[in-house]
């Protein structure tokens, strides 16, 4: 897909950028003219294997940097913002990094709950905080996009921890949008449905009973397109919004 210059000159940070939706977003940001794409993840080689996201971006002639990042650690976020500062400071952050969880509610113990909340919610909170501080310090009227899930809008018996964590991301984004608005920063949240990624294939190897009106799973690039729109000036008056990208699933369940 050729770009339209929607992110020309911007410094974009994507957590979870080595795989799945994060990888697709990194590539789309590069296609849309980003000055630099910071790929933040725990490992450089994604679940899909093959070339790293940075290598794929650089093959197009665009600039990309990998930063090893544990989103639950504030020190990692200092590394991420420092990498963005090399290019003039970050303009846009998308918090994609997250883990799934599939276990019966009655079998959930406290360490498991805390782990899912730490990665999915606390990591998003810390990332948004680090990005906002960076944008304010550099005077950037930037954008923050958090990735939740339709699971953060609805509850599933075998995904109670996941639904709780993603629901927290959703509610937090509303508060975030209010908190950063005086600085000219926008914040929004995207809710993907089932997306054809390696993580979902592992999670759903026994099949899925859900009915998707459009008749198929989403593609990672389709979620990335929604995020690019929210990062771009085309959505300049959109803040505190939930964008659902699920093929109509949440409209009929």
N, C-alpha and C positions, 0 to 999 in steps of 0.2 A: 504493500500500500504506500503510495507516495503521500508526502505530507503537504500541509498548507501553511506552514510557518506559524502555527498557533502558539508555539512556545519559543520563538526565535529569541536568542540571546539570554535565555533564562537558565539558571542553575537549579537542577531538579534532583532531589534526593528520594530514593525509593527503598524502603525496607523490604526484606524478603525478595530482593531483586534478582536472586540467583535462579529462581524457579517460578513456574506457574504464572499467576496474574502479575506478580512483581516483575518477572522477566519480560512479559509482553508489554508492560507499561514502560519499562526502561527503553525498549526498542521503539515504541511509539513516540516517546519523548524525544529521542534522537531524530526520528523521522520528521518531527515537527519543529526541528531547528534549535533544540536546546543547546546552550553554549557548553554545558557539561552535564553528564548524568552520573550521579554518585550512587553506585550499587552497594547498598548496605545489607549485609547478611552474615550469618555465622560461618558459612562456607562459600567458597567461590564457585564450586561446581555444583550445579543444581540437581534435583531429583531426576531430571530428564537425561542427565549425562551429556556427553558431547562437549562442544565448545562452551566456554563460560560466557555469561552475558556481556562482560566487558569486551571479550574477543569479538563477539557478534556485532557489537556497536562499533568497535574500531574498524571492523571490516568495511563499514559503510563510510568511513572517513570522519565520523563524529568522535567526540572526546568522552571518555568514560574512565572512572576510577572505582576500584573495589575497595571498600572499607570493611574490615572484619568488625561485626557489630552484634553484641548481645543486647537486644532492645530493653532488657530488664535492668541493665547496668548504666547508671548515669555517666560513668567514665567513658563508655562506648559512644555516648551521644556527643561528648566533647570531641572525640575523634572525628565523628561525622561532620559536625559543624566546622571543625578546623579544615577538613578536606574541602568543604564548600567555600570557605573563606579564601582559599587559593585562587578561586575563580571570581571573587568579588562578593561572596556571601550567597546563601541559598534564597531562592525565590519561591520554590514550591516543594512541599513535602507530601509524600503519600505513605501512610502507615499501612503496609500490606502484611507485614510479617505476622504470622499467627500459627497456632497449632489446632488440630481437630481433636475431638475426644468422643468416644463412642462406648459408653458403659451405662448399665442400669443405674438409675438414681440411688437405689438402696445400697449399692456397692461402692459408691463414691466415698473415699476417705479424705481427710483434711489435706494431706500433702498433694493429692491429685487436684483437688479444687484450687489450692493455692498456686500450683504450677500453671494451670490453664488461665487463671485470672492474671497471674504475673505476666505471662507472654502476651495474651490477647488484649487485656485492658491496661495494665500498668505500663507495658511497653509503648502502647499508643499514647498514654498520658505523658510519659516522659519525653517521647519524641515530639509531641505537640508543644510541650513546654520549652524544649531546647530550640525548636524551630522558631517559636514566637520570640524568644529572647534574642536569637540571632537576627531575625527580621527587624525587630525594634532597634537593635544596636546599629544596624546598617541603614535604617530608614527605608527598608523594602516594604512595599505594600503587597505582601505575598499571599500565598494560598496554602491551606492545609486540608488535605483530604484523608479521611479515615475510612478504612474498609471494614465494614461490619459484615452482616450476612442476613438473609431472610430468617436464619436461626436466631437473630437478635430481635426479630419482630414477632416471632412465633415460638412456641415451646415444643420440644421433642423429648419423649420419655428417655431415650438413650443418649441424649446430648444435653443434659441439664447444665453441666458445667460450661459447655460451649455456648449454649443459648444465654446463660447468665453473663458470660464475659462479653459476648457480642452485643447484648442488650445494654451493658454498661458503656460500651463504645458509642452506641447510638445516643444515649442520654448525655454522655459527656460532651459529645460534639455540639449539642445545642448550647450547653454552658460555655464551651470554648468559643463558639461563634460570638457570643455576647461579650466575652472577656477580651477578645482581641480586636473587635470592631473599632474601638476608639483609635487604634493604631493603623487603621486602613487594611487590616488583614482579614481575609475571608476563611471560613472553615465549613466544610460540608462532609456528609457521610454517604458512602455508597453501600448498597445491600445487594451483593450478588446472590443468585440462586445456585443451582448446580452448574458447575463449570468444569469442562473437560480438561482436568489437570491430572498429573500423576498422583497427587495426594488424594484426589477424589476417587481415582480408579482403585487405589488400594483400599480406601475406606468403603467403597461400594461394590467390592468384588462379588458380593452375594446378590447384587441387584438392588434396585430401588423401586418402591411401590408408588412413588409420587407421579402425578399427572402434570405434565407441562403443556399448557395450551399450544405453544408453538411447536411442540412435538419433538424437541431435541434439547440436549444440554447446551449451555452457552459456551462460547470460545473465550479464552483468556483475553484475546485482543478486543473482544466486544466490551469487556469490563474496562479495559485500558482506554478505549475510546471515550467512555463516560467520564473517566477520571481526567483525561486530557481536556475535555470540554470544561470541567470544573476548574482546572488549573489555568485556563485561557481567559482572555478578555471577553470571549463570547458569553461568559457567565458572570460578568462584572457586578451584577446586582443580585447574585445568588449567594446567600450565606445562611447557615443554620438549616440547610435543606437535607432531606433524605432522598436519595435517588435509588430507586429499585430497578435492578437489571436482572430479571429472572425469567424471561419468556412468558410472563403472565401467571406464573405459579402461585404467588401470594394473593392474587386476585380471586382465586377459585378455591383455595383450601379453607 
